[in-house]
Structure formats: structure tokens, C-alpha cells
Amino acid sequence: MLNRELQTVSKPRRRLSVGFARKDSEIVEAQRLRYAVFAGEMGARIETAQPGVDHDRFDPHCEHLLVRDDDSGEVVGTYRILPPGNAHRIGNYYSEQEFDLVRLARLRSGMVEVGRSCIHPDYRSGGAIFMLWAGLARYMQQNGYAHMIGCASLSMGDGGHAAASIYARIRERHLCPLEYRAFPRCRLPLEHLDATRPAELPPLIKGYLNVGAWICGEPAWDPDFNVADLLILLPLANINARYAQRFLAKAA
């Protein structure tokens, strides 16, 4: 398990720290940030028993990684992590709601799922997400996990044309080997979309691809969040050595 003592890094006018939630109130802080980003910014339809809190059945089985502003005390970034043992006990990964993962069956014993990634809009310049990735890298290394999966979202604000354009642009270089292909349960109808429009690659997906991740096939459409999701697969063996050293140095 990652050392739960918060690790601190200094940045101009802001001090950020990364670590795992150690009590329920810290998990709720992460869930409030998730709600603000997903419902408030993205317009997702989130059913919740507690106003302003994004919660689902996977949360109690996950580790919750937090980036906190040490000066304000506010949680400004979060990831949730579902380890393979917990996924087995509850019957599935979150991403299996959107994708058929049958071809990843032999990876499951060492496959961690990450999700619900979000950063407060005032902290999206790079430092917060880098710290989350550093925490993930240390967690994966210390627990001996070999693969990471997760859904990475593309906006459907224009009806899906930008999502189709991004997929068309990245599939040539970043599509996974055929044996790891996943199949969307609610497929984005690419044939009815204009994949020639200019579209900016979201920073999170760009970061995944830069460190060596693959996309596992066509995007799925998530109507509740109104996004197109790509399934991302990152074998730790793919990570560029330079990136690996930087991540682990930050999390040490």
C-alpha cells in the first residue's frame, strides 16, 4: 500500500500534497469535487441520495487518492482506484458497464481500474494531475500490479463529432494489440459523425498516451454523463523510463 503520509511538493503560491483518504469525511470531500465537476461543469445526470455528492456502488470498494491544497485545505484533485481483488468480490469493474472486457480476462489478477478522475478548474495547469499519477505509480509498484485500465471521456457537446475526430486521429498510433480489444456495449455511431473536424485532445488522454497507454477500440457512449468513453489500457512495462523515474520520485 502507498505510504499514507501525505507527500508535499512546492509550487509558486501553492503547496499541494497527495495521499489516500483515511476517513469517510475525506472520501466525501472527493465525492463533492466529483459532483461539482461532473454535474456542475459537464451537466451529467447523477442520481444521489446526498445532495452535491457523486457516489455509486463502487466507491466503498475503492481507494480514493486525493490532491489537497495545503494552504486552503481543499481537495483539488482525485482518482479512485479499484484493485483486482475487490473487483472480483463485487463481480465486475466499473468499465464493464460500458465495455465487454472478455479479451482482458487473463490480465485481471494484476489489473487495477482507475476512474472518476477530476481536477478543480483552478488547478488544471499540470501539477495536480502529475501528482495523482505519481501516487498511482507508487501504488501500482508497491502492490505489484502490472496493468491499469480506465475510461477516459470525450465531450459530446457537439453531438459527438469531436469525439469521432479524436478517435480517428489517435487510433493509428495508439490502438492496442488485437488480443486486448474491448467492445463497447453502447457504441458511438462513428459512421454517422464527421471525423474530419478539428478537435483538441483532452490533457488527461494526451498524458495517458504520452506515457505509453493504448486505447482498446471504439468509444462507447455514456448517456448519463453525455460523454464518449475510450477504454484505456496501460501496461506498466510500456511506461517510458524517463516518465517512470519522475513519477516515482514525486511519490517517494
Sequence and secondary structure as in RCSB ss.txt:
>XXXX:A:sequence
MLNRELQTVSKPRRRLSVGFARKDSEIVEAQRLRYAVFAGEMGARIETAQPGVDHDRFDPHCEHLLVRDDDSGEV
VGTYRILPPGNAHRIGNYYSEQEFDLVRLARLRSGMVEVGRSCIHPDYRSGGAIFMLWAGLARYMQQNGYAHMIG
CASLSMGDGGHAAASIYARIRERHLCPLEYRAFPRCRLPLEHLDATRPAELPPLIKGYLNVGAWICGEPAWDPDF
NVADLLILLPLANINARYAQRFLAKAA
>XXXX:A:secstr
    S EEEEETTEEEEEEE  SHHHHHHHHHHHHIIIIIIT      SSTT    TTGGGSEEEEEEETTT  E
EEEEEEE HHHHHHHTS GGGGTEE GGGGGGGGGEEEEEEEEE GGGTTTHHHHHHHHHHHHHHHHHT  EEEE
EEEEE TTSSHHHHHHHHHHHHHHB  GGG  EESSB  GGGS TTS     HHHHHHHHHT EE SS EEETTT
TEEEEEEEEEGGGS HHHHHHHHHHH 
